[in-house]
Structures are given as C-alpha cells and as structure tokens.
Amino acid sequence: MRPPSRPGIAMRFRFTPEQQAFRQEVLDFLAENLPPEPEGKLDDRLRGEMGWSGEFSLKLAAKNWVALPWPKEYGGLGGTAMQQVIFNEEMSYHRAPIGAHRRGVFYVGPILILYGTDEQKKKHLNAVTSGTGYYCQLFSEPGAGSDLASLQTRAIRDGDDYVVSGQKIWTSDGHRADYGWLVARTDPDAPKHKGISTFILDMKSPGVTVRPLVNMAGSHSFNEVFFDNVRVPKENMVGEENRGWYHAAATLDFERSSIAVFAGTRRFLDDLAAVLRERPRSNSVRHSIADLYTTVLVGQMLSYSIGSMQEAGRVPNKEASAAKLLSSELRQNASIAAIKALGLEGQVEDGPGAVRYGRYARDYLANVSATIAGGTSEIQRNVIATRGLGLPRG
Ligand SMILES: Cc1cc2nc3c(=O)[nH]c(=O)nc-3n(C[C@H](O)[C@H](O)[C@H](O)COP(=O)(O)OP(=O)(O)OC[C@H]3O[C@@H](n4cnc5c(N)ncnc54)[C@H](O)[C@@H]3O)c2cc1C
C-alpha cells in the first residue's frame, strides 16, 4: 500500500538551466582571471583570510559582477538572490580575492539602497560597483559588541555638521578604507535603541586616527579607530536621525545564506584530503574529516534554501542565524581537525618542514575568531531560541 501523500513535505531541488549557465559563466571567468596562489609565500588567502586585490575587483566590475543583485543604474546586474548565492559559492571555493570590495557590497550598499539619498547612492554605490571605493564598518566599541545598542560614540549636531567623538574597535580593513559606515549616538537621553543614527564617514577626515590591531595569526586585518571631534556633514547621515538602529536591522534582509563559508570549508577539506592522501592516518582522523564533510553538504543545502526563500521575497531569520552558527562552528572545527590530523608537522609555520607553506598553523589561529565575528555563536543561539522558536527567557 502506498503511504498517504503529505503535501508540503515533498521537495525537489534543482538549479534552473539559467542558474546552471550562470554558474558555468562564473567558472569560465575564474579559469581565465583568478590570480595564481603565490608559491612558498603566505598571502591572505593562504592565511585563511579574505584576499585583497584591487585588480581582481576591477575585472569583476567590468562584468557588473561586484554587486550583482544591485540595480543596473548603480552598476549592479539586477540579479537574483540565487545568482548571488551561486556567485558567492564559486568565488569562495576558488579563494577569489574579493576582500577589497566585500564590505562595500555586504554592509554599506544595503543601507544605502534602502535609505540613502539619490546623491549618496550615486556616489557610494557606484564607487563600490566600479571596484574603486573601499569601505569599512564602524560598529563595535570596547563596551559594545553583542550589545551594540550600548554604544557610546557621540555625534552632536553643530550647524551643518555633526561632530563625532569616541572610539570603535575590531574595524576590519579600517586602514585601507576610504569611507566607513558609522553608527553613533545622536540622542543620549532617548532609550538606547532609539537615540542612534548612521552616517557615511570619510576616513581621511581630520580627527580620525586608525591604529592597527595584529591578530593572533600575525595578520593586520582589523584596527582601533578613534574620533576626536570629527566633523561629518549632515548630508552624510543615512536615513532618519535617531532611527539608525532600525535602519541597520533592515539590512539583514540582504544575502545571509553563509554559502561562502560552507564553500570555503569544502575547499579547505578537499585540499586537506589531498595532503592526507600522502600521509595515512588512523580511522578516527578519517572519520572526523568525513563528519565535517557531511556537515558541509548539509550546510550547502541550508544555504540554497535560504537563497530560495530570499528569492521568493521571504526574510530568513532563524534560518540565517542557523546557517551562521553551523558554518562558523564547522569552519573552526575543520581548522582544529586539520591540526590534529597533521600533528606536530601541521604546527610548523615556516621553513622546509611546513605543510603547504604553514597554512594549517595560520588557519587554525585565524579561525578562532570565526565564532565571534559577525555575531557570536551564543547570540545566534539566542536568536534561534527566542525569535525563532519562541522560547521564553528564563
Ligand atoms: C575577525 C573579526 C572581525 C570583526 N570585524 C568587525 C568590523 O569590521 N566592524 C565592527 O564593527 N566589528 C567587527 N568585529 C567585532 C564583532 O562584531 C564583535 O567582536 C562581536 O559582535 C562580539 O562582541 P564583543 O567582542 O564585544 O564580545 P561580547 O559581546 O562582550 O561577548 C563576550 C562573550 O559573551 C557572550 N555573550 C554576550 N552577550 C550574550 C548574551 N546575551 N547571551 C549569551 N552570551 C552572550 C558572547 O557570545 C561572547 O562569548 C569583528 C570581530 C572579529 C573577531
């Protein structure tokens, strides 16, 4: 007897012929334009960080691929959410150096598309899509990370300007950015979520000081940024005064599938498998790699389902947090598994004994932060448990 049909349970997932053709176009582009990984020298890509190549950004810009879902009038392709997922997947798997424009695309562009003036859009969206403008995100402070609404940096109106004073921290690429997306307190007397505004700040403004923070893997990727009475023209405010918290929250509706991390981890495990094929290891090592690979495959499907939700106009909330949680813990666990599998050899960072130029040692150190950056694992669990599943706080 056939089991009764269960409407809504059956699922058939397949990329459309157009999506498959687009993936092939991306692969062809990469085959022709991907800069080779340097032999014997650690660049950002081998350190487990996002590579930076202004030249590669310009090549993407020539195809309107820097920010492909953005409107054509701002240099995008007017592409779909699924196209962006496919694009991010292939860029990440092939370790394409997209670091130069990445923050402009994923952080700064969305707020401008939703709330920017025509002038702001014309200037900044075009700077991003032309591959010539570099941006950073000025959110976290020494006393405000997960609880960002506690931020203390002030922006006080003075004539046609706001005068900004305070400090930000962990500002990735702050030392290379032309502009930063700043959140600052404009009404200290309002409840904490209600007195915040957002601005685009010229990083060359007098009074801005950027100091490097070198991470435990020895890379300079983030910074401290200090503001000493920095004048920001009022035209640089994005959206309404004191509505910045709500404006920033709305940008979470943009690409949030975490596909880049799943694809990057798949590549990491493929490479690790190639190294381990020459170094037979115990069953438990082989099984741990197999478990990680299984989670990669599950994660990819989760990312695709988030992409298709977004394509259907739905906002992934608990799903996006689940993908961030799963992907960042997976990435960290893959780094740990590699170090365990390679033993002492894997810990050598330099010299003739270093496996693949010491990438595994660096990668292990670089990925300790995977479960902190972009919202910690505990915060993702809070979102899934409370907003997602409606579990009351104890
Ligand atoms: C590699 C990297 C790059 C970054 N880049 C940027 C950037 O470009 N711009 C920017 O503005 N920021 C950036 N950050 C900062 C990042 O957003 C914060 O580090 C993150 O939000 C956590 O904040 P925090 O460091 O203040 O830790 P805290 O919020 O102080 O958290 C400390 C610990 O307490 C836990 N915790 C906090 N609140 C809760 C809670 N309610 N329930 C349960 N546990 C909780 C956390 O999970 C964590 O384990 C970056 C961070 C890293 C690591």
PDBQT file of the ligand as one rigid body, heavy atoms in Angstrom, charges set to zero:
ROOT
HETATM    1  C1  LIG A 401      37.704  38.860  12.912  1.00  0.00    +0.000 C 
HETATM    2  C2  LIG A 401      36.732  39.904  13.412  1.00  0.00    +0.000 A 
HETATM    3  C3  LIG A 401      36.368  40.947  12.570  1.00  0.00    +0.000 A 
HETATM    4  C4  LIG A 401      35.491  41.928  13.035  1.00  0.00    +0.000 A 
HETATM    5  N1  LIG A 401      35.186  42.976  12.196  1.00  0.00    +0.000 NA
HETATM    6  C5  LIG A 401      34.399  43.974  12.652  1.00  0.00    +0.000 A 
HETATM    7  C6  LIG A 401      34.144  45.127  11.846  1.00  0.00    +0.000 A 
HETATM    8  O1  LIG A 401      34.619  45.232  10.706  1.00  0.00    +0.000 OA
HETATM    9  N2  LIG A 401      33.389  46.120  12.353  1.00  0.00    +0.000 N 
HETATM   10  C7  LIG A 401      32.833  46.046  13.592  1.00  0.00    +0.000 A 
HETATM   11  O2  LIG A 401      32.137  46.975  13.975  1.00  0.00    +0.000 OA
HETATM   12  N3  LIG A 401      33.062  44.982  14.403  1.00  0.00    +0.000 NA
HETATM   13  C8  LIG A 401      33.826  43.955  13.950  1.00  0.00    +0.000 A 
HETATM   14  N4  LIG A 401      34.088  42.859  14.762  1.00  0.00    +0.000 N 
HETATM   15  C9  LIG A 401      33.544  42.846  16.123  1.00  0.00    +0.000 C 
HETATM   16  C10 LIG A 401      32.452  41.809  16.341  1.00  0.00    +0.000 C 
HETATM   17  O3  LIG A 401      31.237  42.251  15.757  1.00  0.00    +0.000 OA
HETATM   18  C11 LIG A 401      32.301  41.625  17.864  1.00  0.00    +0.000 C 
HETATM   19  O4  LIG A 401      33.529  41.091  18.328  1.00  0.00    +0.000 OA
HETATM   20  C12 LIG A 401      31.172  40.701  18.233  1.00  0.00    +0.000 C 
HETATM   21  O5  LIG A 401      29.927  41.300  17.942  1.00  0.00    +0.000 OA
HETATM   22  C13 LIG A 401      31.210  40.332  19.728  1.00  0.00    +0.000 C 
HETATM   23  O6  LIG A 401      31.297  41.456  20.530  1.00  0.00    +0.000 OA
HETATM   24  P1  LIG A 401      32.425  41.600  21.663  1.00  0.00    +0.000 P 
HETATM   25  O7  LIG A 401      33.742  41.288  21.055  1.00  0.00    +0.000 OA
HETATM   26  O8  LIG A 401      32.247  42.936  22.290  1.00  0.00    +0.000 OA
HETATM   27  O9  LIG A 401      32.113  40.461  22.705  1.00  0.00    +0.000 OA
HETATM   28  P2  LIG A 401      30.980  40.499  23.828  1.00  0.00    +0.000 P 
HETATM   29  O10 LIG A 401      29.692  40.955  23.231  1.00  0.00    +0.000 OA
HETATM   30  O11 LIG A 401      31.493  41.238  25.007  1.00  0.00    +0.000 OA
HETATM   31  O12 LIG A 401      30.835  38.963  24.179  1.00  0.00    +0.000 OA
HETATM   32  C14 LIG A 401      31.724  38.288  25.081  1.00  0.00    +0.000 C 
HETATM   33  C15 LIG A 401      31.193  36.880  25.306  1.00  0.00    +0.000 C 
HETATM   34  O13 LIG A 401      29.904  36.957  25.944  1.00  0.00    +0.000 OA
HETATM   35  C16 LIG A 401      28.938  36.271  25.177  1.00  0.00    +0.000 C 
HETATM   36  N5  LIG A 401      27.637  36.989  25.236  1.00  0.00    +0.000 N 
HETATM   37  C17 LIG A 401      27.442  38.317  25.071  1.00  0.00    +0.000 A 
HETATM   38  N6  LIG A 401      26.124  38.603  25.170  1.00  0.00    +0.000 NA
HETATM   39  C18 LIG A 401      25.493  37.425  25.388  1.00  0.00    +0.000 A 
HETATM   40  C19 LIG A 401      24.131  37.064  25.569  1.00  0.00    +0.000 A 
HETATM   41  N7  LIG A 401      23.148  37.981  25.538  1.00  0.00    +0.000 N 
HETATM   42  N8  LIG A 401      23.831  35.758  25.767  1.00  0.00    +0.000 NA
HETATM   43  C20 LIG A 401      24.813  34.811  25.805  1.00  0.00    +0.000 A 
HETATM   44  N9  LIG A 401      26.137  35.094  25.646  1.00  0.00    +0.000 NA
HETATM   45  C21 LIG A 401      26.468  36.388  25.439  1.00  0.00    +0.000 A 
HETATM   46  C22 LIG A 401      29.458  36.284  23.744  1.00  0.00    +0.000 C 
HETATM   47  O14 LIG A 401      28.899  35.251  22.976  1.00  0.00    +0.000 OA
HETATM   48  C23 LIG A 401      30.956  36.131  23.977  1.00  0.00    +0.000 C 
HETATM   49  O15 LIG A 401      31.264  34.775  24.164  1.00  0.00    +0.000 OA
HETATM   50  C24 LIG A 401      34.951  41.863  14.341  1.00  0.00    +0.000 A 
HETATM   51  C25 LIG A 401      35.326  40.802  15.175  1.00  0.00    +0.000 A 
HETATM   52  C26 LIG A 401      36.206  39.839  14.731  1.00  0.00    +0.000 A 
HETATM   53  C27 LIG A 401      36.576  38.742  15.662  1.00  0.00    +0.000 C 
ENDROOT
TORSDOF 0
